[in-house]
């Protein structure tokens, strides 16, 4: 989709930071709602993604898709860890 192609370019231009020596992997993004525009971002270690990086992505969305002056919501979600119970 256009959204994930944009996300790939944004990640190449400014990759997510390292946290405790491990890179946060952002997998994909979907639009969850339209009013207000709400996007779900799926990443590993989602709880450790800094607010500054989510602002970078939100501002990039505004610029690329013409959401200037519109309140934008970006929810970061993590995946299930299959090894958490071990």
BADRENGU-12053 format. One record per residue: x, y, z of N, C-alpha, C, O in turn; residue number from 1; residue in one letter. Coordinates in steps of 0.001 Angstrom, whole numbers, plus 500000, padded with zeros to 6 digits. Example, Ala and Ser with C-alpha at 12.3 -4.5 7.8 and 13.67 -1.06 7.14 Angstrom:
REM residues 2
- n_xx | n_yy | n_zz | ca_xx | ca_yy | ca_zz | c_xx | c_yy | c_zz | o_xx | o_yy | o_zz | resi | resn
- 513190 | 494310 | 507800 | 512300 | 495500 | 507800 | 513200 | 496700 | 507800 | 514236 | 496681 | 508465 | 1 | A;
- 512850 | 497750 | 507080 | 513670 | 498940 | 507140 | 512900 | 500030 | 507870 | 513409 | 501138 | 508039 | 2 | S;
***
This chain:
REM residues 86
- n_xx | n_yy | n_zz | ca_xx | ca_yy | ca_zz | c_xx | c_yy | c_zz | o_xx | o_yy | o_zz | resi | resn
- 500833 | 498816 | 500000 | 500000 | 500000 | 500000 | 500877 | 501247 | 500000 | 502074 | 501180 | 500282 | 1 | X;
- 500271 | 502372 | 499683 | 501012 | 503638 | 499661 | 501562 | 503976 | 501034 | 502665 | 504507 | 501164 | 2 | X;
- 500784 | 503664 | 502050 | 501192 | 503984 | 503417 | 502468 | 503232 | 503804 | 503379 | 503821 | 504386 | 3 | X;
- 502538 | 501957 | 503491 | 503721 | 501174 | 503849 | 504922 | 501505 | 502970 | 506063 | 501394 | 503420 | 4 | X;
- 504684 | 501911 | 501721 | 505803 | 502374 | 500888 | 506376 | 503662 | 501467 | 507593 | 503844 | 501508 | 5 | X;
- 505485 | 504563 | 501919 | 505955 | 505785 | 502561 | 506743 | 505444 | 503831 | 507791 | 506034 | 504095 | 6 | X;
- 506230 | 504490 | 504614 | 506890 | 504100 | 505860 | 508299 | 503568 | 505586 | 509231 | 503898 | 506319 | 7 | X;
- 508466 | 502753 | 504548 | 509794 | 502236 | 504202 | 510766 | 503375 | 503918 | 511911 | 503350 | 504369 | 8 | X;
- 510306 | 504375 | 503169 | 511164 | 505520 | 502870 | 511522 | 506310 | 504115 | 512660 | 506754 | 504266 | 9 | X;
- 510551 | 506489 | 505013 | 510808 | 507222 | 506256 | 511795 | 506464 | 507137 | 512640 | 507074 | 507792 | 10 | X;
- 511691 | 505139 | 507157 | 512607 | 504331 | 507969 | 514020 | 504348 | 507392 | 514998 | 504327 | 508139 | 11 | X;
- 514129 | 504388 | 506054 | 515454 | 504467 | 505435 | 516098 | 505818 | 505699 | 517299 | 505895 | 505957 | 12 | X;
- 515301 | 506890 | 505635 | 515832 | 508232 | 505836 | 516274 | 508447 | 507280 | 517278 | 509115 | 507530 | 13 | X;
- 515536 | 507890 | 508223 | 515846 | 508064 | 509641 | 515441 | 506791 | 510377 | 514301 | 506682 | 510829 | 14 | X;
- 516358 | 505820 | 510506 | 515999 | 504550 | 511145 | 515664 | 504731 | 512624 | 516128 | 505682 | 513252 | 15 | X;
- 514866 | 503830 | 513179 | 514540 | 503909 | 514606 | 515802 | 503774 | 515453 | 516765 | 503132 | 515032 | 16 | X;
- 515805 | 504370 | 516635 | 517002 | 504317 | 517479 | 517222 | 502934 | 518077 | 516322 | 502095 | 518112 | 17 | X;
- 518434 | 502728 | 518541 | 518772 | 501492 | 519247 | 518368 | 501666 | 520713 | 518533 | 502741 | 521290 | 18 | X;
- 517839 | 500597 | 521302 | 517480 | 500609 | 522717 | 518158 | 499413 | 523366 | 517901 | 498264 | 523005 | 19 | X;
- 519023 | 499697 | 524324 | 519786 | 498647 | 525013 | 520522 | 497744 | 524023 | 520572 | 496526 | 524195 | 20 | X;
- 521091 | 498356 | 522986 | 521877 | 497614 | 522011 | 521073 | 496877 | 520956 | 521650 | 496176 | 520125 | 21 | X;
- 519757 | 497018 | 520971 | 518919 | 496322 | 519986 | 518103 | 497338 | 519202 | 517549 | 498281 | 519766 | 22 | X;
- 518040 | 497128 | 517895 | 517263 | 498022 | 517044 | 515783 | 497692 | 517152 | 515399 | 496522 | 517166 | 23 | X;
- 514956 | 498724 | 517228 | 513506 | 498547 | 517216 | 513098 | 498313 | 515767 | 513430 | 499111 | 514890 | 24 | X;
- 512386 | 497232 | 515515 | 511967 | 496903 | 514147 | 510522 | 497329 | 513957 | 509631 | 496860 | 514665 | 25 | X;
- 510292 | 498212 | 513007 | 508938 | 498638 | 512679 | 508496 | 497814 | 511478 | 509131 | 497847 | 510424 | 26 | X;
- 507410 | 497079 | 511644 | 506989 | 496128 | 510618 | 506071 | 496756 | 509573 | 506369 | 496709 | 508380 | 27 | X;
- 504960 | 497342 | 510008 | 504025 | 497936 | 509050 | 503097 | 498902 | 509764 | 503097 | 499001 | 510990 | 28 | X;
- 502296 | 499621 | 508960 | 501364 | 500614 | 509478 | 500037 | 500468 | 508740 | 500011 | 500207 | 507538 | 29 | X;
- 498942 | 500637 | 509466 | 497613 | 500624 | 508852 | 496829 | 501827 | 509350 | 497126 | 502388 | 510405 | 30 | X;
- 495822 | 502216 | 508572 | 494933 | 503282 | 509023 | 493746 | 502630 | 509712 | 492997 | 501871 | 509097 | 31 | X;
- 493579 | 502933 | 511001 | 492539 | 502300 | 511801 | 491208 | 503041 | 511703 | 490151 | 502412 | 511666 | 32 | X;
- 491252 | 504370 | 511661 | 490032 | 505179 | 511581 | 490284 | 506371 | 510679 | 491426 | 506700 | 510357 | 33 | X;
- 489180 | 507022 | 510273 | 489328 | 508202 | 509419 | 489002 | 509500 | 510145 | 489544 | 510546 | 509786 | 34 | X;
- 488142 | 509470 | 511144 | 487790 | 510695 | 511875 | 487980 | 510498 | 513355 | 487160 | 509830 | 513985 | 35 | X;
- 489023 | 511047 | 513939 | 490180 | 511692 | 513310 | 491086 | 510642 | 512669 | 490997 | 509461 | 513005 | 36 | X;
- 491954 | 511062 | 511752 | 492853 | 510091 | 511131 | 493688 | 509381 | 512199 | 494465 | 510009 | 512919 | 37 | X;
- 493516 | 508076 | 512285 | 494191 | 507272 | 513304 | 494955 | 506157 | 512609 | 494413 | 505442 | 511766 | 38 | X;
- 496214 | 506022 | 512975 | 497078 | 505021 | 512364 | 497622 | 504094 | 513434 | 497932 | 504531 | 514543 | 39 | X;
- 497739 | 502815 | 513104 | 498325 | 501822 | 513998 | 499673 | 501412 | 513420 | 499775 | 501026 | 512256 | 40 | X;
- 500691 | 501502 | 514245 | 502054 | 501168 | 513851 | 502464 | 499921 | 514623 | 502389 | 499902 | 515851 | 41 | X;
- 502891 | 498889 | 513922 | 503248 | 497623 | 514560 | 504767 | 497491 | 514585 | 505424 | 497552 | 513546 | 42 | X;
- 505316 | 497308 | 515787 | 506765 | 497286 | 515957 | 507166 | 496330 | 517068 | 506373 | 496008 | 517953 | 43 | X;
- 508426 | 495879 | 517000 | 508985 | 495129 | 518116 | 509371 | 496148 | 519187 | 509731 | 497279 | 518862 | 44 | X;
- 509301 | 495767 | 520432 | 509644 | 496653 | 521551 | 508893 | 497975 | 521453 | 509476 | 499043 | 521638 | 45 | X;
- 507608 | 497901 | 521164 | 506804 | 499099 | 520930 | 506824 | 500052 | 522116 | 506803 | 501269 | 521936 | 46 | X;
- 506865 | 499508 | 523322 | 506839 | 500362 | 524511 | 508118 | 501173 | 524665 | 508141 | 502146 | 525420 | 47 | X;
- 509178 | 500794 | 523970 | 510455 | 501505 | 524077 | 510678 | 502513 | 522954 | 511696 | 503206 | 522950 | 48 | X;
- 509758 | 502610 | 522010 | 509904 | 503571 | 520915 | 509751 | 504984 | 521480 | 508710 | 505297 | 522057 | 49 | X;
- 510760 | 505840 | 521330 | 510692 | 507177 | 521927 | 509583 | 508038 | 521313 | 509224 | 507877 | 520146 | 50 | X;
- 509055 | 508948 | 522123 | 508022 | 509870 | 521648 | 508531 | 510727 | 520498 | 507770 | 511076 | 519596 | 51 | X;
- 509818 | 511066 | 520527 | 510369 | 511892 | 519452 | 510273 | 511175 | 518105 | 510067 | 511819 | 517076 | 52 | X;
- 510422 | 509850 | 518105 | 510338 | 509111 | 516843 | 508894 | 509007 | 516362 | 508646 | 509073 | 515158 | 53 | X;
- 507940 | 508847 | 517270 | 506537 | 508820 | 516844 | 506125 | 510191 | 516314 | 505326 | 510274 | 515380 | 54 | X;
- 506660 | 511275 | 516898 | 506385 | 512619 | 516364 | 506974 | 512770 | 514967 | 506350 | 513367 | 514090 | 55 | X;
- 508184 | 512227 | 514757 | 508808 | 512259 | 513430 | 507901 | 511580 | 512403 | 507686 | 512110 | 511313 | 56 | X;
- 507368 | 510404 | 512754 | 506491 | 509688 | 511828 | 505178 | 510439 | 511611 | 504693 | 510516 | 510482 | 57 | X;
- 504598 | 510990 | 512673 | 503339 | 511728 | 512545 | 503524 | 512967 | 511670 | 502676 | 513260 | 510827 | 58 | X;
- 504617 | 513689 | 511861 | 504866 | 514875 | 511040 | 505132 | 514495 | 509588 | 504738 | 515222 | 508676 | 59 | X;
- 505795 | 513367 | 509368 | 506009 | 512886 | 508005 | 504702 | 512513 | 507329 | 504513 | 512784 | 506143 | 60 | X;
- 503792 | 511888 | 508081 | 502460 | 511562 | 507542 | 501720 | 512833 | 507141 | 501114 | 512895 | 506072 | 61 | X;
- 501772 | 513838 | 508000 | 501094 | 515108 | 507697 | 501612 | 515707 | 506394 | 500838 | 516173 | 505557 | 62 | X;
- 502924 | 515686 | 506240 | 503536 | 516298 | 505059 | 503256 | 515483 | 503794 | 502927 | 516054 | 502753 | 63 | X;
- 503384 | 514162 | 503873 | 503264 | 513314 | 502686 | 501830 | 513165 | 502202 | 501591 | 513052 | 500999 | 64 | X;
- 500869 | 513164 | 503127 | 499485 | 512872 | 502744 | 498535 | 514051 | 502945 | 497319 | 513880 | 502867 | 65 | X;
- 499069 | 515240 | 503202 | 498245 | 516440 | 503271 | 497341 | 516517 | 504487 | 496185 | 516923 | 504376 | 66 | X;
- 497856 | 516131 | 505648 | 497074 | 516217 | 506879 | 497430 | 517458 | 507688 | 497277 | 517457 | 508909 | 67 | X;
- 497900 | 518517 | 507034 | 498284 | 519724 | 507752 | 497116 | 520329 | 508514 | 496033 | 520507 | 507957 | 68 | X;
- 497333 | 520644 | 509786 | 496299 | 521251 | 510613 | 495240 | 520288 | 511107 | 494249 | 520712 | 511701 | 69 | X;
- 495430 | 519007 | 510875 | 494448 | 517997 | 511282 | 495019 | 517222 | 512468 | 496180 | 516814 | 512431 | 70 | X;
- 494220 | 517010 | 513525 | 494732 | 516183 | 514621 | 494932 | 514749 | 514140 | 494039 | 514152 | 513539 | 71 | X;
- 496086 | 514223 | 514408 | 496475 | 512905 | 513912 | 496814 | 512026 | 515105 | 497521 | 512456 | 516016 | 72 | X;
- 496316 | 510803 | 515104 | 496629 | 509867 | 516182 | 497484 | 508742 | 515628 | 497225 | 508210 | 514548 | 73 | X;
- 498500 | 508396 | 516387 | 499402 | 507319 | 515996 | 499557 | 506385 | 517194 | 500159 | 506754 | 518203 | 74 | X;
- 499014 | 505182 | 517079 | 499094 | 504188 | 518148 | 500178 | 503184 | 517791 | 500159 | 502592 | 516712 | 75 | X;
- 501117 | 502998 | 518699 | 502195 | 502038 | 518486 | 501827 | 500756 | 519212 | 501550 | 500767 | 520412 | 76 | X;
- 501827 | 499665 | 518485 | 501450 | 498372 | 519058 | 502581 | 497379 | 518860 | 503274 | 497389 | 517842 | 77 | X;
- 502749 | 496531 | 519848 | 503776 | 495493 | 519775 | 503154 | 494166 | 519402 | 501949 | 493963 | 519554 | 78 | X;
- 503974 | 493282 | 518921 | 503505 | 491945 | 518590 | 503583 | 491032 | 519800 | 504166 | 491385 | 520826 | 79 | X;
- 502999 | 489877 | 519670 | 503077 | 488877 | 520731 | 504445 | 488200 | 520679 | 504907 | 487797 | 519612 | 80 | X;
- 505079 | 488081 | 521826 | 506365 | 487407 | 521906 | 506128 | 485923 | 522161 | 505618 | 485565 | 523223 | 81 | X;
- 506481 | 485050 | 521221 | 506215 | 483621 | 521412 | 507074 | 482994 | 522508 | 506771 | 481893 | 522966 | 82 | X;
- 508139 | 483674 | 522937 | 509041 | 483127 | 523950 | 508821 | 483745 | 525325 | 509585 | 483465 | 526249 | 83 | X;
- 507803 | 484574 | 525481 | 507583 | 485266 | 526748 | 507256 | 484306 | 527883 | 507607 | 484581 | 529030 | 84 | X;
- 506600 | 483200 | 527601 | 506198 | 482280 | 528661 | 507334 | 481363 | 529112 | 507205 | 480685 | 530132 | 85 | X;
- 508428 | 481331 | 528382 | 509532 | 480423 | 528737 | 510438 | 481022 | 529782 | 511412 | 480390 | 530190 | 86 | X;
***
